[in-house]
């Protein structure tokens, strides 16, 4: 009887060792498999492309609009995190340059103690907003892509610009000439650069840029 029990235990032990031998390669693969899944998720996450604009003297350009056309196969809808609004404060348009998606309704809140009457004679939008006073807001729709130069019928020194775009990949450069475009992967693209003082017939130029993961793309433009 004892010999029978011992025989059964040996048989079970042998079966268990064989099972462990088959299981070991699968367990060894587990960390690598998990690591591969982690890399895949990270690579699919949103990217941020940095682009820096300089003038012909090598100085950073503020207020330049950088646009990247929709890459082939992209279905992303044009939308931006900032408000579609341009205020009047201290008899100045704020911000001085606003990027909006094509078809946007833009609000024009008056934060001054004086009245304003906003107008534009631009090809992309010809309109006039009658006088309105402090803490009042008017709005205007912009269905055509392009540049809209703004003025005020009462205050001639006021100048503002709305850049209406048909792409979600757009940004304005800051004091350091740097613009950040969300959701754009590394690669080579055609970029349209616009600035009110750019030396061209319509204030814009098209250049080829290469977006890298760890360094801003540098572009040069000639200003008046």
PyMOL commands that set and color helices and strands:
alter all, ss='L'
color gray80, all
select helices_A, chain A and resi 2-44
alter helices_A, ss='H'
color red, helices_A
select strands_A, chain A and resi 48-54+65-68+87-89+92-94+97-101+104-109+118-122+125-128+137-142+146-152+160-165+169-172+178-182+187-194+204-211+217-220
alter strands_A, ss='S'
color yellow, strands_A
deselect
rebuild
show_as cartoon
